[in-house]
Every structure is written in C-alpha cells, then in structure tokens.
Amino acid sequence: MNLTRLVQRLFMSVMVYAANRGIALAQYMLGVIYDQGKGVPQDPAEAVKWFRMAAEQGYADAQFSLGGLYANGLGVARDNREALKWLRMAAEQGHEHAKQLIEAMDSPNRGSRAR
C-alpha cells in the first residue's frame, strides 16, 4: 500500500470515529467526501446520512448541503418542502448561499404574488 492511500485510510478512520461520536464538523466532512466521491465511490445516499446528522445539530453548511440534495433529488426523493426547511435553517444562521438558493427556488412564484 502506498503512503497516500494509507494516509487516506487513516483520515477516513479518524473522520468516521469523530462523526460517530457526534462531532458535527466530521459528519459534515464525511457528507462532502461521499457527495463528491473524494477517495471513496460517490454515494449521495451516504452523503445525505452524514449531512443530516450534522444538520440536526445546527451545522449551517450541512443544512445548506442537505437542502441542496433534497432540491435536486440526489440521495433522496426530490422534495422542495424539505429542501426549503433545511435551507431556511441555514439562512437563519446567515448562510449566504442558502439565502440565494431560497431566492432562486422562490423566483418562479414572484410574478404571481399579490403586491
């Protein structure tokens, strides 16, 4: 086994250990790893699992990522209501990308709203 692969395995072991002990940052990082397929096969359902754990602890980046997965139907059934729920939680914490995505998701309805 080469050194790079050994370091990747060690890193994943540490991340899984920390994530399983409730460390939101580690849970979020595992979500990113599985979402992007960095050193592991890309697995949106596994990304959802880890993002949800961190999101439920109030981790804004995880809430944003989970909302995006729901909005796009990646790893879960597409569900705009669930997407907006998580995006709003992130936006309430000042997550700018969440605010922008909410606005983009809401924009088709803007013309039909009463002013």
Biopython code that builds the backbone (N, CA, C, O; Angstrom):
import numpy as np
from Bio.PDB.StructureBuilder import StructureBuilder

atoms = [
    (1, "MET", "N", (0.850, -1.179, 0.000)),
    (1, "MET", "CA", (0.000, 0.000, 0.000)),
    (1, "MET", "C", (0.891, 1.237, 0.000)),
    (1, "MET", "O", (1.851, 1.316, 0.766)),
    (2, "ASN", "N", (0.572, 2.199, -0.861)),
    (2, "ASN", "CA", (1.403, 3.400, -0.903)),
    (2, "ASN", "C", (1.023, 4.360, 0.227)),
    (2, "ASN", "O", (-0.028, 4.224, 0.853)),
    (3, "LEU", "N", (1.883, 5.309, 0.464)),
    (3, "LEU", "CA", (1.716, 6.238, 1.573)),
    (3, "LEU", "C", (0.443, 7.071, 1.431)),
    (3, "LEU", "O", (-0.256, 7.295, 2.420)),
    (4, "THR", "N", (0.135, 7.527, 0.236)),
    (4, "THR", "CA", (-1.055, 8.342, 0.018)),
    (4, "THR", "C", (-2.315, 7.579, 0.405)),
    (4, "THR", "O", (-3.187, 8.114, 1.090)),
    (5, "ARG", "N", (-2.407, 6.338, -0.033)),
    (5, "ARG", "CA", (-3.578, 5.512, 0.287)),
    (5, "ARG", "C", (-3.671, 5.250, 1.790)),
    (5, "ARG", "O", (-4.764, 5.244, 2.357)),
    (6, "LEU", "N", (-2.532, 5.036, 2.424)),
    (6, "LEU", "CA", (-2.502, 4.815, 3.870)),
    (6, "LEU", "C", (-3.011, 6.054, 4.619)),
    (6, "LEU", "O", (-3.793, 5.941, 5.563)),
    (7, "VAL", "N", (-2.560, 7.223, 4.190)),
    (7, "VAL", "CA", (-2.993, 8.479, 4.811)),
    (7, "VAL", "C", (-4.496, 8.671, 4.595)),
    (7, "VAL", "O", (-5.193, 9.099, 5.515)),
    (8, "GLN", "N", (-5.013, 8.362, 3.393)),
    (8, "GLN", "CA", (-6.447, 8.476, 3.130)),
    (8, "GLN", "C", (-7.243, 7.560, 4.050)),
    (8, "GLN", "O", (-8.267, 7.969, 4.597)),
    (9, "ARG", "N", (-6.787, 6.336, 4.224)),
    (9, "ARG", "CA", (-7.490, 5.386, 5.095)),
    (9, "ARG", "C", (-7.466, 5.858, 6.545)),
    (9, "ARG", "O", (-8.466, 5.745, 7.254)),
    (10, "LEU", "N", (-6.333, 6.384, 6.983)),
    (10, "LEU", "CA", (-6.221, 6.901, 8.342)),
    (10, "LEU", "C", (-7.163, 8.089, 8.535)),
    (10, "LEU", "O", (-7.859, 8.179, 9.547)),
    (11, "PHE", "N", (-7.180, 8.986, 7.571)),
    (11, "PHE", "CA", (-8.060, 10.151, 7.629)),
    (11, "PHE", "C", (-9.524, 9.721, 7.727)),
    (11, "PHE", "O", (-10.273, 10.232, 8.559)),
    (12, "MET", "N", (-9.921, 8.788, 6.882)),
    (12, "MET", "CA", (-11.313, 8.311, 6.916)),
    (12, "MET", "C", (-11.630, 7.656, 8.256)),
    (12, "MET", "O", (-12.720, 7.849, 8.795)),
    (13, "SER", "N", (-10.703, 6.894, 8.792)),
    (13, "SER", "CA", (-10.920, 6.257, 10.091)),
    (13, "SER", "C", (-11.149, 7.301, 11.181)),
    (13, "SER", "O", (-12.042, 7.159, 12.016)),
    (14, "VAL", "N", (-10.339, 8.339, 11.158)),
    (14, "VAL", "CA", (-10.473, 9.409, 12.150)),
    (14, "VAL", "C", (-11.803, 10.142, 11.958)),
    (14, "VAL", "O", (-12.487, 10.439, 12.937)),
    (15, "MET", "N", (-12.172, 10.433, 10.722)),
    (15, "MET", "CA", (-13.435, 11.131, 10.458)),
    (15, "MET", "C", (-14.638, 10.299, 10.912)),
    (15, "MET", "O", (-15.555, 10.824, 11.544)),
    (16, "VAL", "N", (-14.633, 9.016, 10.594)),
    (16, "VAL", "CA", (-15.748, 8.144, 10.994)),
    (16, "VAL", "C", (-15.803, 8.039, 12.514)),
    (16, "VAL", "O", (-16.884, 8.085, 13.101)),
    (17, "TYR", "N", (-14.663, 7.901, 13.142)),
    (17, "TYR", "CA", (-14.606, 7.831, 14.611)),
    (17, "TYR", "C", (-15.233, 9.091, 15.221)),
    (17, "TYR", "O", (-16.097, 9.005, 16.093)),
    (18, "ALA", "N", (-14.791, 10.245, 14.757)),
    (18, "ALA", "CA", (-15.303, 11.515, 15.292)),
    (18, "ALA", "C", (-16.786, 11.701, 14.961)),
    (18, "ALA", "O", (-17.565, 12.134, 15.810)),
    (19, "ALA", "N", (-17.164, 11.378, 13.748)),
    (19, "ALA", "CA", (-18.562, 11.542, 13.330)),
    (19, "ALA", "C", (-19.491, 10.658, 14.151)),
    (19, "ALA", "O", (-20.576, 11.087, 14.544)),
    (20, "ASN", "N", (-19.072, 9.442, 14.407)),
    (20, "ASN", "CA", (-19.890, 8.525, 15.203)),
    (20, "ASN", "C", (-19.984, 8.945, 16.663)),
    (20, "ASN", "O", (-20.819, 8.429, 17.405)),
    (21, "ARG", "N", (-19.146, 9.863, 17.072)),
    (21, "ARG", "CA", (-19.207, 10.389, 18.433)),
    (21, "ARG", "C", (-19.884, 11.750, 18.475)),
    (21, "ARG", "O", (-19.817, 12.457, 19.480)),
    (22, "GLY", "N", (-20.542, 12.115, 17.368)),
    (22, "GLY", "CA", (-21.368, 13.312, 17.354)),
    (22, "GLY", "C", (-20.683, 14.605, 16.992)),
    (22, "GLY", "O", (-21.248, 15.676, 17.216)),
    (23, "ILE", "N", (-19.488, 14.548, 16.442)),
    (23, "ILE", "CA", (-18.783, 15.769, 16.046)),
    (23, "ILE", "C", (-19.351, 16.240, 14.704)),
    (23, "ILE", "O", (-19.134, 15.609, 13.670)),
    (24, "ALA", "N", (-20.077, 17.350, 14.740)),
    (24, "ALA", "CA", (-20.782, 17.836, 13.557)),
    (24, "ALA", "C", (-19.841, 18.135, 12.392)),
    (24, "ALA", "O", (-20.178, 17.840, 11.245)),
    (25, "LEU", "N", (-18.680, 18.708, 12.657)),
    (25, "LEU", "CA", (-17.737, 19.013, 11.581)),
    (25, "LEU", "C", (-17.314, 17.739, 10.862)),
    (25, "LEU", "O", (-17.244, 17.715, 9.633)),
    (26, "ALA", "N", (-17.034, 16.688, 11.610)),
    (26, "ALA", "CA", (-16.638, 15.412, 10.998)),
    (26, "ALA", "C", (-17.796, 14.827, 10.197)),
    (26, "ALA", "O", (-17.586, 14.284, 9.112)),
    (27, "GLN", "N", (-19.007, 14.930, 10.716)),
    (27, "GLN", "CA", (-20.181, 14.439, 9.988)),
    (27, "GLN", "C", (-20.339, 15.205, 8.674)),
    (27, "GLN", "O", (-20.584, 14.612, 7.624)),
    (28, "TYR", "N", (-20.196, 16.517, 8.744)),
    (28, "TYR", "CA", (-20.295, 17.341, 7.537)),
    (28, "TYR", "C", (-19.203, 16.961, 6.534)),
    (28, "TYR", "O", (-19.475, 16.814, 5.342)),
    (29, "MET", "N", (-17.971, 16.801, 7.017)),
    (29, "MET", "CA", (-16.868, 16.469, 6.118)),
    (29, "MET", "C", (-17.094, 15.117, 5.441)),
    (29, "MET", "O", (-16.780, 14.961, 4.261)),
    (30, "LEU", "N", (-17.632, 14.146, 6.168)),
    (30, "LEU", "CA", (-17.947, 12.856, 5.543)),
    (30, "LEU", "C", (-19.034, 13.034, 4.491)),
    (30, "LEU", "O", (-18.990, 12.397, 3.439)),
    (31, "GLY", "N", (-20.007, 13.892, 4.767)),
    (31, "GLY", "CA", (-21.019, 14.187, 3.759)),
    (31, "GLY", "C", (-20.411, 14.727, 2.482)),
    (31, "GLY", "O", (-20.782, 14.314, 1.383)),
    (32, "VAL", "N", (-19.479, 15.648, 2.629)),
    (32, "VAL", "CA", (-18.798, 16.228, 1.463)),
    (32, "VAL", "C", (-18.009, 15.155, 0.721)),
    (32, "VAL", "O", (-18.048, 15.084, -0.507)),
    (33, "ILE", "N", (-17.297, 14.327, 1.469)),
    (33, "ILE", "CA", (-16.482, 13.274, 0.857)),
    (33, "ILE", "C", (-17.351, 12.342, 0.014)),
    (33, "ILE", "O", (-16.998, 12.020, -1.120)),
    (34, "TYR", "N", (-18.484, 11.909, 0.565)),
    (34, "TYR", "CA", (-19.359, 10.994, -0.182)),
    (34, "TYR", "C", (-20.123, 11.717, -1.284)),
    (34, "TYR", "O", (-20.401, 11.126, -2.327)),
    (35, "ASP", "N", (-20.462, 12.972, -1.072)),
    (35, "ASP", "CA", (-21.156, 13.745, -2.103)),
    (35, "ASP", "C", (-20.267, 13.931, -3.328)),
    (35, "ASP", "O", (-20.734, 13.836, -4.463)),
    (36, "GLN", "N", (-18.996, 14.195, -3.094)),
    (36, "GLN", "CA", (-18.061, 14.472, -4.186)),
    (36, "GLN", "C", (-17.273, 13.248, -4.641)),
    (36, "GLN", "O", (-16.597, 13.291, -5.669)),
    (37, "GLY", "N", (-17.356, 12.162, -3.884)),
    (37, "GLY", "CA", (-16.597, 10.968, -4.241)),
    (37, "GLY", "C", (-15.100, 11.180, -4.109)),
    (37, "GLY", "O", (-14.334, 10.747, -4.970)),
    (38, "LYS", "N", (-14.677, 11.837, -3.048)),
    (38, "LYS", "CA", (-13.248, 12.115, -2.818)),
    (38, "LYS", "C", (-12.607, 10.956, -2.073)),
    (38, "LYS", "O", (-12.729, 10.862, -0.852)),
    (39, "GLY", "N", (-11.930, 10.077, -2.791)),
    (39, "GLY", "CA", (-11.255, 8.949, -2.185)),
    (39, "GLY", "C", (-12.162, 7.765, -1.883)),
    (39, "GLY", "O", (-11.705, 6.724, -1.412)),
    (40, "VAL", "N", (-13.439, 7.933, -2.154)),
    (40, "VAL", "CA", (-14.444, 6.874, -1.976)),
    (40, "VAL", "C", (-15.376, 6.935, -3.172)),
    (40, "VAL", "O", (-15.428, 7.960, -3.852)),
    (41, "PRO", "N", (-16.110, 5.875, -3.448)),
    (41, "PRO", "CA", (-17.111, 5.979, -4.521)),
    (41, "PRO", "C", (-18.160, 7.033, -4.155)),
    (41, "PRO", "O", (-18.598, 7.113, -3.008)),
    (42, "GLN", "N", (-18.548, 7.826, -5.126)),
    (42, "GLN", "CA", (-19.574, 8.831, -4.892)),
    (42, "GLN", "C", (-20.861, 8.124, -4.461)),
    (42, "GLN", "O", (-21.294, 7.167, -5.103)),
    (43, "ASP", "N", (-21.464, 8.598, -3.377)),
    (43, "ASP", "CA", (-22.640, 7.945, -2.809)),
    (43, "ASP", "C", (-23.552, 9.003, -2.188)),
    (43, "ASP", "O", (-23.420, 9.321, -1.006)),
    (44, "PRO", "N", (-24.485, 9.555, -2.990)),
    (44, "PRO", "CA", (-25.360, 10.614, -2.478)),
    (44, "PRO", "C", (-26.181, 10.194, -1.254)),
    (44, "PRO", "O", (-26.418, 11.015, -0.368)),
    (45, "ALA", "N", (-26.615, 8.939, -1.191)),
    (45, "ALA", "CA", (-27.396, 8.494, -0.031)),
    (45, "ALA", "C", (-26.542, 8.523, 1.236)),
    (45, "ALA", "O", (-27.032, 8.895, 2.302)),
    (46, "GLU", "N", (-25.284, 8.138, 1.130)),
    (46, "GLU", "CA", (-24.378, 8.194, 2.277)),
    (46, "GLU", "C", (-24.099, 9.648, 2.643)),
    (46, "GLU", "O", (-23.975, 9.980, 3.821)),
    (47, "ALA", "N", (-24.000, 10.510, 1.642)),
    (47, "ALA", "CA", (-23.811, 11.943, 1.904)),
    (47, "ALA", "C", (-25.005, 12.493, 2.685)),
    (47, "ALA", "O", (-24.829, 13.250, 3.639)),
    (48, "VAL", "N", (-26.205, 12.117, 2.285)),
    (48, "VAL", "CA", (-27.416, 12.566, 2.983)),
    (48, "VAL", "C", (-27.357, 12.156, 4.448)),
    (48, "VAL", "O", (-27.654, 12.956, 5.335)),
    (49, "LYS", "N", (-26.978, 10.919, 4.695)),
    (49, "LYS", "CA", (-26.896, 10.398, 6.071)),
    (49, "LYS", "C", (-26.011, 11.286, 6.940)),
    (49, "LYS", "O", (-26.411, 11.699, 8.029)),
    (50, "TRP", "N", (-24.814, 11.572, 6.454)),
    (50, "TRP", "CA", (-23.871, 12.352, 7.257)),
    (50, "TRP", "C", (-24.266, 13.816, 7.338)),
    (50, "TRP", "O", (-24.149, 14.428, 8.400)),
    (51, "PHE", "N", (-24.737, 14.394, 6.223)),
    (51, "PHE", "CA", (-25.193, 15.787, 6.262)),
    (51, "PHE", "C", (-26.343, 15.939, 7.255)),
    (51, "PHE", "O", (-26.387, 16.912, 8.008)),
    (52, "ARG", "N", (-27.276, 14.982, 7.259)),
    (52, "ARG", "CA", (-28.424, 15.071, 8.160)),
    (52, "ARG", "C", (-27.970, 15.079, 9.630)),
    (52, "ARG", "O", (-28.486, 15.850, 10.440)),
    (53, "MET", "N", (-27.015, 14.227, 9.958)),
    (53, "MET", "CA", (-26.526, 14.182, 11.344)),
    (53, "MET", "C", (-25.986, 15.545, 11.776)),
    (53, "MET", "O", (-26.293, 16.028, 12.866)),
    (54, "ALA", "N", (-25.189, 16.151, 10.921)),
    (54, "ALA", "CA", (-24.626, 17.461, 11.249)),
    (54, "ALA", "C", (-25.698, 18.549, 11.206)),
    (54, "ALA", "O", (-25.703, 19.451, 12.044)),
    (55, "ALA", "N", (-26.597, 18.466, 10.239)),
    (55, "ALA", "CA", (-27.656, 19.466, 10.095)),
    (55, "ALA", "C", (-28.565, 19.479, 11.312)),
    (55, "ALA", "O", (-28.993, 20.541, 11.764)),
    (56, "GLU", "N", (-28.857, 18.313, 11.835)),
    (56, "GLU", "CA", (-29.723, 18.230, 13.016)),
    (56, "GLU", "C", (-29.074, 18.830, 14.255)),
    (56, "GLU", "O", (-29.754, 19.136, 15.234)),
    (57, "GLN", "N", (-27.761, 18.997, 14.209)),
    (57, "GLN", "CA", (-27.040, 19.658, 15.300)),
    (57, "GLN", "C", (-26.909, 21.162, 15.065)),
    (57, "GLN", "O", (-26.293, 21.872, 15.859)),
    (58, "GLY", "N", (-27.498, 21.638, 13.964)),
    (58, "GLY", "CA", (-27.468, 23.060, 13.677)),
    (58, "GLY", "C", (-26.278, 23.522, 12.865)),
    (58, "GLY", "O", (-26.002, 24.721, 12.820)),
    (59, "TYR", "N", (-25.564, 22.614, 12.222)),
    (59, "TYR", "CA", (-24.395, 22.970, 11.416)),
    (59, "TYR", "C", (-24.879, 23.537, 10.073)),
    (59, "TYR", "O", (-25.377, 22.801, 9.222)),
    (60, "ALA", "N", (-24.726, 24.842, 9.899)),
    (60, "ALA", "CA", (-25.323, 25.548, 8.758)),
    (60, "ALA", "C", (-24.871, 25.017, 7.400)),
    (60, "ALA", "O", (-25.694, 24.882, 6.495)),
    (61, "ASP", "N", (-23.587, 24.715, 7.237)),
    (61, "ASP", "CA", (-23.117, 24.200, 5.944)),
    (61, "ASP", "C", (-23.775, 22.862, 5.620)),
    (61, "ASP", "O", (-24.079, 22.582, 4.460)),
    (62, "ALA", "N", (-23.995, 22.040, 6.638)),
    (62, "ALA", "CA", (-24.659, 20.755, 6.424)),
    (62, "ALA", "C", (-26.131, 20.965, 6.088)),
    (62, "ALA", "O", (-26.682, 20.257, 5.245)),
    (63, "GLN", "N", (-26.767, 21.929, 6.739)),
    (63, "GLN", "CA", (-28.159, 22.240, 6.431)),
    (63, "GLN", "C", (-28.293, 22.689, 4.976)),
    (63, "GLN", "O", (-29.207, 22.272, 4.263)),
    (64, "PHE", "N", (-27.369, 23.541, 4.554)),
    (64, "PHE", "CA", (-27.363, 24.003, 3.162)),
    (64, "PHE", "C", (-27.164, 22.835, 2.196)),
    (64, "PHE", "O", (-27.883, 22.709, 1.205)),
    (65, "SER", "N", (-26.188, 21.991, 2.493)),
    (65, "SER", "CA", (-25.904, 20.853, 1.613)),
    (65, "SER", "C", (-27.070, 19.882, 1.557)),
    (65, "SER", "O", (-27.423, 19.392, 0.484)),
    (66, "LEU", "N", (-27.664, 19.604, 2.697)),
    (66, "LEU", "CA", (-28.813, 18.703, 2.739)),
    (66, "LEU", "C", (-29.983, 19.299, 1.964)),
    (66, "LEU", "O", (-30.668, 18.589, 1.228)),
    (67, "GLY", "N", (-30.210, 20.581, 2.124)),
    (67, "GLY", "CA", (-31.266, 21.249, 1.361)),
    (67, "GLY", "C", (-31.029, 21.141, -0.135)),
    (67, "GLY", "O", (-31.966, 20.926, -0.904)),
    (68, "GLY", "N", (-29.784, 21.291, -0.545)),
    (68, "GLY", "CA", (-29.450, 21.167, -1.964)),
    (68, "GLY", "C", (-29.698, 19.768, -2.497)),
    (68, "GLY", "O", (-30.166, 19.604, -3.623)),
    (69, "LEU", "N", (-29.385, 18.756, -1.692)),
    (69, "LEU", "CA", (-29.628, 17.376, -2.124)),
    (69, "LEU", "C", (-31.123, 17.107, -2.273)),
    (69, "LEU", "O", (-31.549, 16.437, -3.214)),
    (70, "TYR", "N", (-31.916, 17.633, -1.338)),
    (70, "TYR", "CA", (-33.372, 17.488, -1.471)),
    (70, "TYR", "C", (-33.899, 18.252, -2.682)),
    (70, "TYR", "O", (-34.782, 17.762, -3.386)),
    (71, "ALA", "N", (-33.374, 19.430, -2.927)),
    (71, "ALA", "CA", (-33.827, 20.239, -4.063)),
    (71, "ALA", "C", (-33.542, 19.551, -5.390)),
    (71, "ALA", "O", (-34.305, 19.687, -6.346)),
    (72, "ASN", "N", (-32.433, 18.807, -5.441)),
    (72, "ASN", "CA", (-32.033, 18.151, -6.684)),
    (72, "ASN", "C", (-32.372, 16.669, -6.741)),
    (72, "ASN", "O", (-32.139, 16.018, -7.760)),
    (73, "GLY", "N", (-32.918, 16.134, -5.661)),
    (73, "GLY", "CA", (-33.263, 14.717, -5.637)),
    (73, "GLY", "C", (-32.055, 13.815, -5.711)),
    (73, "GLY", "O", (-32.087, 12.799, -6.405)),
    (74, "LEU", "N", (-30.989, 14.163, -5.011)),
    (74, "LEU", "CA", (-29.771, 13.357, -5.010)),
    (74, "LEU", "C", (-29.646, 12.629, -3.671)),
    (74, "LEU", "O", (-29.476, 13.262, -2.629)),
    (75, "GLY", "N", (-29.731, 11.320, -3.705)),
    (75, "GLY", "CA", (-29.640, 10.526, -2.486)),
    (75, "GLY", "C", (-30.944, 10.412, -1.731)),
    (75, "GLY", "O", (-31.079, 9.608, -0.809)),
    (76, "VAL", "N", (-31.900, 11.226, -2.131)),
    (76, "VAL", "CA", (-33.250, 11.235, -1.555)),
    (76, "VAL", "C", (-34.220, 11.605, -2.668)),
    (76, "VAL", "O", (-33.817, 12.100, -3.721)),
    (77, "ALA", "N", (-35.493, 11.362, -2.424)),
    (77, "ALA", "CA", (-36.500, 11.806, -3.390)),
    (77, "ALA", "C", (-36.523, 13.335, -3.406)),
    (77, "ALA", "O", (-36.378, 13.976, -2.365)),
    (78, "ARG", "N", (-36.702, 13.899, -4.572)),
    (78, "ARG", "CA", (-36.782, 15.361, -4.676)),
    (78, "ARG", "C", (-37.960, 15.847, -3.847)),
    (78, "ARG", "O", (-39.069, 15.325, -3.965)),
    (79, "ASP", "N", (-37.717, 16.848, -3.008)),
    (79, "ASP", "CA", (-38.741, 17.343, -2.096)),
    (79, "ASP", "C", (-38.439, 18.809, -1.789)),
    (79, "ASP", "O", (-37.617, 19.111, -0.924)),
    (80, "ASN", "N", (-39.107, 19.716, -2.502)),
    (80, "ASN", "CA", (-38.844, 21.140, -2.326)),
    (80, "ASN", "C", (-39.214, 21.636, -0.935)),
    (80, "ASN", "O", (-38.569, 22.543, -0.408)),
    (81, "ARG", "N", (-40.241, 21.052, -0.338)),
    (81, "ARG", "CA", (-40.626, 21.463, 1.014)),
    (81, "ARG", "C", (-39.497, 21.143, 2.003)),
    (81, "ARG", "O", (-39.130, 21.977, 2.830)),
    (82, "GLU", "N", (-38.958, 19.933, 1.905)),
    (82, "GLU", "CA", (-37.861, 19.531, 2.787)),
    (82, "GLU", "C", (-36.607, 20.343, 2.467)),
    (82, "GLU", "O", (-35.863, 20.722, 3.371)),
    (83, "ALA", "N", (-36.378, 20.607, 1.195)),
    (83, "ALA", "CA", (-35.230, 21.428, 0.797)),
    (83, "ALA", "C", (-35.325, 22.805, 1.437)),
    (83, "ALA", "O", (-34.360, 23.291, 2.027)),
    (84, "LEU", "N", (-36.479, 23.425, 1.320)),
    (84, "LEU", "CA", (-36.653, 24.768, 1.885)),
    (84, "LEU", "C", (-36.522, 24.773, 3.404)),
    (84, "LEU", "O", (-36.000, 25.728, 3.979)),
    (85, "LYS", "N", (-36.987, 23.727, 4.045)),
    (85, "LYS", "CA", (-36.853, 23.623, 5.503)),
    (85, "LYS", "C", (-35.390, 23.741, 5.911)),
    (85, "LYS", "O", (-35.042, 24.544, 6.777)),
    (86, "TRP", "N", (-34.537, 22.938, 5.285)),
    (86, "TRP", "CA", (-33.111, 22.934, 5.645)),
    (86, "TRP", "C", (-32.418, 24.209, 5.189)),
    (86, "TRP", "O", (-31.570, 24.745, 5.901)),
    (87, "LEU", "N", (-32.772, 24.692, 4.016)),
    (87, "LEU", "CA", (-32.159, 25.929, 3.524)),
    (87, "LEU", "C", (-32.509, 27.110, 4.416)),
    (87, "LEU", "O", (-31.661, 27.961, 4.685)),
    (88, "ARG", "N", (-33.752, 27.167, 4.875)),
    (88, "ARG", "CA", (-34.159, 28.265, 5.768)),
    (88, "ARG", "C", (-33.396, 28.215, 7.086)),
    (88, "ARG", "O", (-33.019, 29.252, 7.631)),
    (89, "MET", "N", (-33.170, 27.001, 7.597)),
    (89, "MET", "CA", (-32.390, 26.879, 8.834)),
    (89, "MET", "C", (-30.987, 27.442, 8.636)),
    (89, "MET", "O", (-30.468, 28.161, 9.490)),
    (90, "ALA", "N", (-30.387, 27.108, 7.511)),
    (90, "ALA", "CA", (-29.039, 27.626, 7.220)),
    (90, "ALA", "C", (-29.072, 29.133, 7.023)),
    (90, "ALA", "O", (-28.207, 29.850, 7.525)),
    (91, "ALA", "N", (-30.075, 29.614, 6.288)),
    (91, "ALA", "CA", (-30.190, 31.057, 6.024)),
    (91, "ALA", "C", (-30.380, 31.838, 7.316)),
    (91, "ALA", "O", (-29.849, 32.941, 7.453)),
    (92, "GLU", "N", (-31.126, 31.286, 8.261)),
    (92, "GLU", "CA", (-31.337, 31.956, 9.548)),
    (92, "GLU", "C", (-30.038, 32.132, 10.320)),
    (92, "GLU", "O", (-29.937, 32.988, 11.200)),
    (93, "GLN", "N", (-29.058, 31.325, 9.987)),
    (93, "GLN", "CA", (-27.736, 31.450, 10.624)),
    (93, "GLN", "C", (-26.793, 32.329, 9.801)),
    (93, "GLN", "O", (-25.611, 32.459, 10.117)),
    (94, "GLY", "N", (-27.337, 32.928, 8.739)),
    (94, "GLY", "CA", (-26.547, 33.840, 7.922)),
    (94, "GLY", "C", (-25.844, 33.197, 6.746)),
    (94, "GLY", "O", (-24.973, 33.822, 6.141)),
    (95, "HIS", "N", (-26.196, 31.969, 6.402)),
    (95, "HIS", "CA", (-25.555, 31.276, 5.269)),
    (95, "HIS", "C", (-26.010, 31.931, 3.965)),
    (95, "HIS", "O", (-27.156, 31.769, 3.546)),
    (96, "GLU", "N", (-25.106, 32.669, 3.332)),
    (96, "GLU", "CA", (-25.457, 33.464, 2.139)),
    (96, "GLU", "C", (-25.892, 32.605, 0.961)),
    (96, "GLU", "O", (-26.834, 32.960, 0.253)),
    (97, "HIS", "N", (-25.217, 31.477, 0.741)),
    (97, "HIS", "CA", (-25.600, 30.626, -0.387)),
    (97, "HIS", "C", (-26.997, 30.045, -0.178)),
    (97, "HIS", "O", (-27.741, 29.865, -1.142)),
    (98, "ALA", "N", (-27.355, 29.752, 1.061)),
    (98, "ALA", "CA", (-28.701, 29.262, 1.351)),
    (98, "ALA", "C", (-29.721, 30.334, 1.022)),
    (98, "ALA", "O", (-30.764, 30.038, 0.438)),
    (99, "LYS", "N", (-29.437, 31.576, 1.389)),
    (99, "LYS", "CA", (-30.346, 32.686, 1.078)),
    (99, "LYS", "C", (-30.536, 32.814, -0.435)),
    (99, "LYS", "O", (-31.651, 33.015, -0.916)),
    (100, "GLN", "N", (-29.437, 32.697, -1.173)),
    (100, "GLN", "CA", (-29.501, 32.811, -2.631)),
    (100, "GLN", "C", (-30.295, 31.666, -3.244)),
    (100, "GLN", "O", (-31.080, 31.879, -4.169)),
    (101, "LEU", "N", (-30.097, 30.456, -2.737)),
    (101, "LEU", "CA", (-30.822, 29.309, -3.279)),
    (101, "LEU", "C", (-32.307, 29.401, -2.978)),
    (101, "LEU", "O", (-33.132, 29.052, -3.821)),
    (102, "ILE", "N", (-32.655, 29.866, -1.793)),
    (102, "ILE", "CA", (-34.072, 30.063, -1.458)),
    (102, "ILE", "C", (-34.689, 31.057, -2.419)),
    (102, "ILE", "O", (-35.785, 30.841, -2.936)),
    (103, "GLU", "N", (-33.985, 32.136, -2.651)),
    (103, "GLU", "CA", (-34.469, 33.159, -3.583)),
    (103, "GLU", "C", (-34.648, 32.579, -4.988)),
    (103, "GLU", "O", (-35.644, 32.857, -5.657)),
    (104, "ALA", "N", (-33.692, 31.783, -5.425)),
    (104, "ALA", "CA", (-33.769, 31.177, -6.761)),
    (104, "ALA", "C", (-34.930, 30.187, -6.848)),
    (104, "ALA", "O", (-35.616, 30.117, -7.867)),
    (105, "MET", "N", (-35.147, 29.424, -5.778)),
    (105, "MET", "CA", (-36.250, 28.455, -5.777)),
    (105, "MET", "C", (-37.594, 29.160, -5.742)),
    (105, "MET", "O", (-38.587, 28.651, -6.262)),
    (106, "ASP", "N", (-37.619, 30.325, -5.133)),
    (106, "ASP", "CA", (-38.860, 31.071, -4.962)),
    (106, "ASP", "C", (-39.176, 31.956, -6.166)),
    (106, "ASP", "O", (-40.325, 32.364, -6.335)),
    (107, "SER", "N", (-38.191, 32.260, -7.004)),
    (107, "SER", "CA", (-38.361, 33.245, -8.066)),
    (107, "SER", "C", (-39.473, 32.942, -9.074)),
    (107, "SER", "O", (-40.110, 33.890, -9.533)),
    (108, "PRO", "N", (-39.751, 31.690, -9.450)),
    (108, "PRO", "CA", (-40.855, 31.476, -10.391)),
    (108, "PRO", "C", (-42.205, 31.932, -9.850)),
    (108, "PRO", "O", (-43.112, 32.235, -10.626)),
    (109, "ASN", "N", (-42.347, 31.982, -8.544)),
    (109, "ASN", "CA", (-43.617, 32.382, -7.935)),
    (109, "ASN", "C", (-43.721, 33.892, -7.716)),
    (109, "ASN", "O", (-44.796, 34.392, -7.385)),
    (110, "ARG", "N", (-42.644, 34.607, -7.892)),
    (110, "ARG", "CA", (-42.665, 36.037, -7.593)),
    (110, "ARG", "C", (-43.676, 36.818, -8.421)),
    (110, "ARG", "O", (-44.336, 37.719, -7.904)),
    (111, "GLY", "N", (-43.801, 36.486, -9.683)),
    (111, "GLY", "CA", (-44.718, 37.215, -10.548)),
    (111, "GLY", "C", (-46.176, 37.004, -10.193)),
    (111, "GLY", "O", (-47.013, 37.857, -10.486)),
    (112, "SER", "N", (-46.493, 35.880, -9.565)),
    (112, "SER", "CA", (-47.889, 35.587, -9.255)),
    (112, "SER", "C", (-48.303, 36.088, -7.872)),
    (112, "SER", "O", (-49.471, 35.975, -7.501)),
    (113, "ARG", "N", (-47.373, 36.633, -7.117)),
    (113, "ARG", "CA", (-47.713, 37.102, -5.785)),
    (113, "ARG", "C", (-48.438, 38.437, -5.836)),
    (113, "ARG", "O", (-48.173, 39.287, -6.686)),
    (114, "ALA", "N", (-49.353, 38.587, -4.906)),
    (114, "ALA", "CA", (-50.031, 39.875, -4.784)),
    (114, "ALA", "C", (-49.064, 40.869, -4.151)),
    (114, "ALA", "O", (-48.322, 40.525, -3.231)),
    (115, "ARG", "N", (-49.078, 42.081, -4.639)),
    (115, "ARG", "CA", (-48.169, 43.105, -4.098)),
    (115, "ARG", "C", (-48.926, 44.080, -3.244)),
    (115, "ARG", "O", (-48.336, 45.014, -2.701)),
]
sb = StructureBuilder()
sb.init_structure("model")
sb.init_model(0)
sb.init_chain("A")
sb.init_seg("    ")
for serial, (resi, resn, name, xyz) in enumerate(atoms, 1):
    if name == "N":
        sb.init_residue(resn, " ", resi, " ")
    sb.init_atom(name, np.array(xyz, "f"), 0.0, 1.0, " ", f" {name:<3s}", serial, name[0])
structure = sb.get_structure()
